[in-house]
Amino acid sequence: DVKVTQSSRYLVKRTGEKVFLECVQDMDHENMFWYRQDPGLGLRLIYFSYDVKMKEKGDIPEGYSVSREKKERFSLILESASTNQTSMYLCATSSVIRLSETQYFGPGTRLLVL
Amino acid sequence: RKEVEQDPGPFNVPEGATVAFNCTYSNSASQSFFWYRQDCRKEPKLLMSVYSSGNEDGRFTAQLNRASQYISLLIRDSKLSDSATYLCVVNSPNSGGGADGLTFGKGTHLIIQP
């Protein structure tokens, strides 16, 4: 079974703080993704990575950055947290080898920015 | 830009009834299709893939209509535990939907009532 873990289930931060969200997967998947999910807006792709040190912007990258130094680890960074970044953050992975494969999600991190 | 559209619901259905919902997609080059289930405050999990010939898994039946560009999910003999949000997912390589081309619908909320 694919296991995708996220560093925190719940997080409370103050406006202006730097926030790190970490995602680790154990399936040797090439692709990793960060989404945020808000009521009525569905899943929105922030950034993705298809290889170590490679990253691509998704639909809503503003205010975020990412880091992928190792294949199994993909970090999402909020340089200066703002209240509109309060959301559920979901990490996902998929294999590039089997294109019909789908994505596997971590349990999510609920971030509250005060 | 490609889109995946679903009726957000909620669908309120009595226990034991049959319920069906559709998802339409705009990219005719889409190749793979999936239904995910997401429980409240949890991550999305793959429910089933959707094959061209249609497929069944217990009480769940998924069908694909390429001509009209929609997929459907049918749930028979619905249970209280079927209450969840059902996300339609479409894979359209080279369409900008992330490294693997997956695009998620916003989901259909299903409530099974006793």
Chai-1 contact restraints between the chains, C-beta under 6 A:
chainA,res_idxA,chainB,res_idxB,connection_type,confidence,min_distance_angstrom,max_distance_angstrom,comment,restraint_id
A,N31,B,A99,contact,1.0,0.0,6.0,A-B,restraint_1
A,N31,B,D100,contact,1.0,0.0,6.0,A-B,restraint_2
A,F33,B,G98,contact,1.0,0.0,6.0,A-B,restraint_3
A,G42,B,K106,contact,1.0,0.0,6.0,A-B,restraint_4
A,L43,B,F104,contact,1.0,0.0,6.0,A-B,restraint_5
A,L45,B,G98,contact,1.0,0.0,6.0,A-B,restraint_6
A,F48,B,G98,contact,1.0,0.0,6.0,A-B,restraint_7
A,F48,B,A99,contact,1.0,0.0,6.0,A-B,restraint_8
A,Y50,B,A99,contact,1.0,0.0,6.0,A-B,restraint_9
A,L90,B,E43,contact,1.0,0.0,6.0,A-B,restraint_10
A,S94,B,D100,contact,1.0,0.0,6.0,A-B,restraint_11
A,S100,B,S32,contact,1.0,0.0,6.0,A-B,restraint_12
A,T102,B,F34,contact,1.0,0.0,6.0,A-B,restraint_13
A,T102,B,L46,contact,1.0,0.0,6.0,A-B,restraint_14
A,Q103,B,L102,contact,1.0,0.0,6.0,A-B,restraint_15
A,F105,B,E43,contact,1.0,0.0,6.0,A-B,restraint_16
A,F105,B,P44,contact,1.0,0.0,6.0,A-B,restraint_17
A,P107,B,E43,contact,1.0,0.0,6.0,A-B,restraint_18
A,G108,B,E43,contact,1.0,0.0,6.0,A-B,restraint_19
